[in-house]
Amino acid sequence: MKKSLLYGPVTSRRLGLSLGIDAVAYKACTLDCIYCQIGRTKKTTVERRDFGRADTIFTELAGRLEDGLRADHITIGGSGEPTLNTEIGKIISGIRRMTDIPVAVLTNGTLLWDPAVQDALMDADVVLPSLDAADEETFQRINRPHPDISFQRTVDGLVSFSGRFGGSIWLEVFLVDSVNTSDRHLEKLKSIADRIGCDKIHLNTAVRPPAEGFVSPLGQEALEEATRRIGNKAEVIAEFRDEKGNTRQSEKKLLESDLIGMLRRRPCTAADIAAGLGVEESAAQVLAGRLAADGRVEIRESGSETYYVCPVQSL
Ligand code: SF4
């Protein structure tokens, strides 16, 4: 069965109900972050290329819009670095022509120094770059970049892109306990974020199972303290909760293919699955449990939460 390049809508802590678009092949990425939720990058790359996905994305999206798609954002991201796709500008402008739903781009920011990448993102409504390090040493330690990528060029790219881009920039900083969380490092991060001039700064930590077992999440209190240090644009990303239940359809049948599609992108709790796919949590638990018993999904504990994970070999 050919896999869909669209997934969700899933609930996103930052983007509300978000229809995801997988713009590149699995783990085509410039980085190999120690906290990556979808596993290690076997071979980092900086080679931009046409992944031949634009037409399929447009066809699939047209079908979803015809079916009455409801989403707060259409988010280009997926299981790698989307700016590696040379068609990303065409994909963004094509989506804009098809719908008024705002277009967001998740990026690790490492290619934003390239004017061609900057040009390609100009039609997006919001760009969400990551920046976890405030110096080269920490960058190497936490993001394990391709050898052609340097910390300074990444920061310069972010500053230069921000100067040109007319939409919103929401920076994500992923904090790993004892790696990038010292007071001095947070102060340096604040000063870089000020230079970039982003609209929001989202602080995240490893609440889902990370690529490397040695990665420890920052506790809630330490995260709040980091927020205070980074300033008034910073906020802890809280888990999205659909309290009103208005995106749920309890009668909707949960399909294995939808669930596998969601778990391929990130580990999820039963509550995540329920909120993302619009089903009752009990239904999510039953199906995920059945897939786990069949060996198609793994169960991992992280903190007090139980996550369902789709192993890479099932992709
Ligand atoms: S977290 Fe994002 S940027 Fe980092 S390795 Fe995973 S896909 Fe690449």
Boltz pocket constraint, residues with backbone or C-beta under 6 A from the ligand:
constraints:
  - pocket:
      binder: B
      contacts: [[A, 29], [A, 30], [A, 31], [A, 32], [A, 33], [A, 35], [A, 36], [A, 37], [A, 38], [A, 39], [A, 41], [A, 78], [A, 79], [A, 80], [A, 81], [A, 108], [A, 143]]
      max_distance: 6.0
